[in-house]
């Protein structure tokens, strides 16, 4: 429960074994090793229907000592309407949400010819850890209400369809699971988590042509549409 960490700043980071953010976990461990403890906690949550068998090895490789979870039904993403990984939520000592972003890498990576992530989000997290309420990166209550994305009725239904797919997948009925997952993707086409999780069980798990076709208009392939919503971080004034 999030209430177990009351009195601490908590950084919730969602990631998945089916995307490049699996290589980003060591960066969060570096930060936790230096700043974790009584005042700050990282909760990494794998959005992985494949379970610990696919997510666990990446926690092991990162030597993660912060809180690590595997979320087979993408419950956390549904609760906070997160449509991509990695995404992150800042929760303050009183349990209030102070920022939510996607594309939240701990550092820049170059993977398979793609540059993913930047170093600027790390800078913002460290500023929040050190400065708390005085950090220029936290959202006010008004900003939180304005910026936190609400789900439409179709998007909410997509989450139900996705979880039904997980239910049948866990019981060995992959055909019915995929039927529900396809319905979820049709209802919420902008939810990359739904697409990528489904594709992770097809072929080599990368999504291949399906991913390239859908991402063709994004900046991953030279298009104008951002794959991640901009971080929208204010510049530090000298």
N, C-alpha and C positions, 0 to 999 in steps of 0.2 A: 504494500500500500504506500502511496505517496506520503501519507501522513506519518509513516515510520521515519521519514527524513525531516520532519518539522524542526525548524531552527537552523536548517542548513540551506545554502543555495544549492539547487539541484539542476544539473544540465541533463536533460533527457535527449538521447541521440538515437534515432532510428536508422537502421542500415539493413543490408541484406547480402546474403552470400552470392546472389545472382547478379550483382552489380559491382562496379569498381570500388565502391565505398568499403568493401571488405578489406582492402589494403590500407584503409585509413585508420583502422583501430589502434595501431601502435602510436599514432599521434595523440590520440585521446589518453592513452596510457601514460605517455610522457607528461602530459599536463596533470593527470591525476597523481602521478608520483611526486610531483613538485608541490601541488596545491591541495590535494585531497586530504580529508580528515574531518575534524569536528565542524568546520565551517563550510565545506564544499563536497559534493558528491556527484559523480557521473553515473547515470543509469543508461547503459547501452542496451537497446532492445532490437533484436533481429526480427525483421518481418519475413518470416520463413516458414511456409507451410511444410517444408521438408523436415522441420524440427531440428533437434540438436545434432543429428547425424550430418547435416550440411552446415550448420552454423557454428557448432562447438569447436571445430578445428581452427576457426579464425580467431576465436577468443584465446585458444591455446597458443597460437602463433604469436599473438600480441602480448602474451603473458599478462592478460588483463586481471587486475586486482580490485577494480571498482565493481559496482553491481552490474551483473550481466544476465540478461533474460532472453528467452526465445518466445516469440509471439506468433504461433502458427496461424491464428485467425486474423492477424492484422488488427487486433482490437484497439491498440493504441492509435494507429493511423486513423481508424474510424472515429475514435473519440475526439481527436483533434483535427479531423479533416485534412490529414496529410496525404498528398497524392504522389509523393516521390521519396526516394531515399538518396543520400541521407537527408534527414530533416532533424531539427532540434527545437527544443522548448526550454526556455529559461523559467524556472520556478523559484521565487524568493523564499526567504525564511518563514514567511507567513502563509506560504502556499499559493501565492498569487502568480499568475502568468505574466511575465515581463517582456517576453519576445518569442516569436515563432518564425522560423525561416526554413526554406528548403535549399538544397545545395550547400549544406553546412559541413564542409570538410575542415579537418584540423590543419591541413596544409595542401599545397599544390601537388598534383601528381600528373605524370605522363604515362598513359597506359595504352598500348596498342596504337600508338600514333595520335591518341586523343589527349588533350590537356584538360584535366578535370579539377575543379576546385581552385581555390586561391588561398593565399595566406592571410587575407584580411579578416576572415571570420574568427580565426584563432586570436588575432589581436583584440577583437571585440570581446570575446569570452574572457580573456585574461584581464581586460579592463574592468569587466563586471565583477569578476572574482575579487579583485583588489579594492575597487572603489564602491561596490554595492550601489546604494541609492544615488550616489554621486556620479555614477557612470553615465556618459552621454548616450550609451547604446540601449538603455532600458526604455521600455514603453511606459507611458503613464496609463492610468486606468481608462482614460478617454481614448487614447491611441489603441489600446488593446481591444476595446469594444469596436472600434472602427476597422482595425486591421485583421482581426481573427475571422477567417473565412467561414461562413455558414453554409450548410448543405441544403440543397434543394430537396424536394420530396423524391425526385428520381435518383439523386445521388445517395440519399439515405436508403432507398430500396436497393440500390446497387450493392451497398455494404451487406445487406441481409442476404442477397443472392450469393455474394462472394463467400460468406460464412457457411451458407448451405453447401456450396461447393466443397469447402474444407471438410465439412461433416461427412460427405460421401467419399471424398478422397481418403480420409482416414479409415474408412471402412472398406476400402479396396474397390470402390465403384468409380473408376476414373472417368468412364464415359459420362455418367450423370454429373460428376463433379465438373467436368469441362463444359457441360451444357449450362450449368449455373454460372460458371465463370464467364462464359461468352455473353450471357445475358447481363452480367454485371458490367462488362466492358462496353456493351452497347448503351447501357443506361448512363455510364459515367466515362465517356471516351477520353477525358483529360486525366484520368487516374492511371498514371504510369505503373503504380504498384500492382494494380489488377492485371494489366497487360503482362508485365515482366514476370510476375509470379506464375501465371498460366504458362507462358512460353518457357519458363525454366524447366518444365517437365517434358519439353518437346525437343527431340534431336540432341544437340550438344548443350542445350540449356541457355544459350546466348540470345535466342530469339531470331538470330540470323536475318533473313530477308524481311521477316515481319517487323523486326525492330527498325531496320534501315528504311523500310517503306514509311513507317509511321513517323520516324524521326527526320525524314528527308528535309522538311522545311525548317528544322531547328538549327541553332547555331553549332550543333555537333557536326553537321554536314555542310556548313557554310550558309545556312539559311538565316532569315531574319528573326524568326520566332525563338525566344529563349527556351532552352530545354528546362532550365530552372527559373523560377521567378527571381528577379534581382534581389540581392540581400538588402539593398537600401540602407546601408550603414552610413551615418554621418561622418564627415571628415573631422579629425582632431585639429583644432585651431592652435597654431603655435603662438 
